[in-house]
């Protein structure tokens, strides 16, 4: 893997971790159970994407 590709993967990891964190916090704060469940699902999706990028290393 080139250094440019490695920088891209590291950047993508940071973005996915940030999005997962934001979704988790937002889901916990929402009072609408349907919307909260949807945001929690988005959090899981970002965790999965994080793991996929991590496996590239």
Order of alpha helices (4+ residues) and beta strands (2+ residues): alpha-alpha
